[in-house]
Amino acid sequence: MPRTSRHRPDGATPTVAVVGPGRAGGSMARSLLDAGVPVPVLGTRDGAVRAIATRLGLETCSPPEALSRADVVLLAVPDDALELLAAHLAAHARPSNRRPVVAHLSGALGVTALAPLAAAGLPVAAWHVLQAFPSPETGVRPGVVHALTTDTATTEAVLARLVSALQGRLLRVREADRARYHAAAVLAANGTAAVMVAAAAQLQACGLTEPDALAALGPLVDSARDAVVAGGIPDGLTGPWVRGDAGTVARHLTALGDDDATVRLYEALARVVERASH
């Protein structure tokens, strides 16, 4: 039998359909189900994605059909495909008593990306979960931030119930701030990953294997992050950039001299930390 999660005893929890469930969408579907949110269908025609539905025990349907199957429809597709999908769904929207909230999971885009659906009379929103999803099995962690940009307070209230079900922290992001918000997320997540790549390359040049280099750097990165979160800025910052240890910095730059990209990265990061520590 298809899995639809627990029934709503009082109708307070919206039902959710996920369209295009890849890594983020698959994780959202799984986590919503685990939180007791009814997920009647996954909207997809992709055979590979249907495997996710099979693992979750859910039915599949066409993306337009999802609009008639749930209270909230999550669009979990790449940013570049979002506006085309919104236009496709709007063209197939049929007048009915059900007016589902349609929300996308992009961090950088706001509600204007769903303008065709808004023009068709559907409530729209941008809902971004501030965590990485390396696979559809990752799941949404309790306590993470859920950044919402909505067209109305009513739309926000519907999605806020789902954020609460996922034990998340709601962050309201203005439409004009979406790109800046997402840039911050990319700096923190992808930027950290990029620094790990650069640092691991230097340890490999010292003779370590890549797995050993990453294993050595992981606890260091964790401890540096924890220090900043616990101590704040600038008190949680450490290292030669904060101390103004010019001699050490000069030796670093000399050692990195054969890698222009890493030198530029080092210098750029040093300027950011120096500015924050004064």
Secondary structure, DSSP 8 states (H G I E B T S, - for coil): -----S--SSS-S--EEEES-SHHHHHHHHHHHHTT----EEE---HHHHHHHHHHT-EEE-HHHHTTT-SEEEE-S-HHHHHHHHHHHHHH----S---EEEE--SS--GGGGHHHHHTT--EEEEEESS--SSTTS---TT-EEEEEESSHHHHHHHHHHHHHTT-EEEE--GGGHHHHHHHHHHHHHHHHHHHHHHHHHHHHTT--HHHHHHHHHHHHHHHHHHHHHH-TTTT--SHHHHT-HHHHHHHHHHTTT-HHHHHHHHHHHHHHHHHT-
